[in-house]
Amino acid sequence: MTEREIESMVEEQVSMNSLTWKAFLGHGVKNGQQLALDFRYCLPDRDRAEVLKEALKAERGYEAVVEPRKHFEGEWIVKGNTEKMTLTLEILDQWVEDIIRLGGRNDAPFHGWGIHP
């Protein structure tokens, strides 16, 4: 991924965070609550997915799994979740930026996040 692609993805994802966070607050999530986050990336081949899985472990300590993407032959998903952390919109924005940049350094487009139950 180019730096421009990474910057664009960061801007897009962070801009959506405020709306998503507001929706979570409306469903009972509290600012400063301890929450874990899910994350996922989509990649075109298993080798790149495995490299990203190792980078997530080395750089963030995250355990991730690699699996074929359902209904998309030849594509792979790398997914995992964080440990619980104190979450605010500001912390979420920084985490999203960091996780996108980690993917970008490994030529892996970020595919999204969610709250882990």
C-alpha positions in Angstrom: 0.0 0.0 0.0 1.2 3.5 -0.7 1.4 6.2 2.0 -1.4 8.0 0.2 -3.6 4.9 0.4 -2.8 4.5 4.1 -3.6 8.1 4.8 -6.8 7.9 2.9 -7.9 4.8 4.8 -7.0 6.4 8.2 -9.0 9.5 7.4 -12.0 7.5 6.2 -12.0 5.1 9.2 -11.4 7.8 11.8 -14.1 10.0 10.4 -16.6 7.1 10.8 -15.5 6.4 14.4 -17.5 9.3 15.9 -20.8 8.1 14.4 -20.1 4.5 15.3 -19.0 5.5 18.9 -22.2 7.6 19.3 -24.3 4.6 18.2 -22.5 2.3 20.7 -23.1 4.9 23.5 -26.8 4.8 22.5 -26.7 1.0 23.0 -25.3 1.1 26.6 -21.6 1.3 26.0 -20.0 3.8 28.5 -17.2 6.2 27.8 -14.1 4.8 29.6 -15.6 1.3 29.7 -13.2 -1.7 29.5 -13.8 -3.3 26.1 -12.0 -5.5 23.7 -12.0 -4.8 19.9 -12.2 -7.2 17.0 -10.2 -6.4 13.9 -10.0 -7.8 10.4 -8.0 -7.5 7.2 -8.6 -9.0 3.7 -5.7 -10.1 1.6 -5.4 -11.7 -1.8 -3.1 -14.6 -0.8 -2.3 -16.8 2.2 1.4 -15.9 2.4 0.7 -12.2 2.9 -2.0 -13.1 5.4 0.5 -15.2 7.4 3.1 -12.3 7.3 0.5 -9.9 8.7 -0.5 -12.4 11.4 3.1 -12.6 12.6 3.4 -8.7 12.4 0.3 -8.4 14.6 1.9 -10.7 17.2 5.3 -9.1 17.1 4.2 -5.4 17.0 1.0 -5.5 19.1 1.0 -8.8 20.9 -2.3 -9.8 19.2 -3.2 -13.3 18.4 -4.9 -13.6 15.0 -6.2 -16.3 12.8 -5.9 -16.7 9.0 -8.8 -18.2 7.2 -10.3 -18.3 3.7 -12.8 -15.5 3.1 -16.2 -17.1 2.6 -17.8 -16.6 -0.9 -14.6 -14.9 -2.2 -12.4 -17.6 -3.6 -8.7 -16.8 -3.3 -9.1 -14.1 -0.6 -8.0 -14.5 3.0 -9.1 -12.9 6.2 -6.8 -12.2 9.1 -8.9 -11.5 12.2 -8.4 -11.3 15.9 -9.2 -9.2 18.9 -7.5 -7.1 21.5 -7.4 -7.6 25.2 -9.9 -5.4 27.1 -8.8 -1.8 27.3 -10.3 1.5 28.6 -12.0 2.8 25.6 -12.9 6.4 24.7 -13.4 7.9 21.2 -9.9 9.4 21.4 -8.3 6.0 22.3 -10.4 4.4 19.5 -9.2 6.9 17.0 -5.6 6.3 17.9 -6.0 2.5 17.9 -7.7 2.6 14.5 -4.9 4.7 13.0 -2.2 2.4 14.5 -3.8 -0.8 13.3 -4.3 0.6 9.8 -0.7 1.7 9.6 0.5 -1.7 10.8 -1.5 -3.3 8.0 -0.2 -0.7 5.5 3.4 -1.5 6.4 2.5 -5.1 5.5 0.6 -4.3 2.3 -2.7 -5.4 4.0 -5.8 -3.3 3.7 -7.7 -2.9 7.0 -11.3 -4.3 6.7 -12.9 -3.1 9.9 -13.3 -3.4 13.6 -16.0 -4.0 16.1 -16.6 -4.4 19.8 -15.7 -7.9 21.1 -18.3 -9.3 23.4 
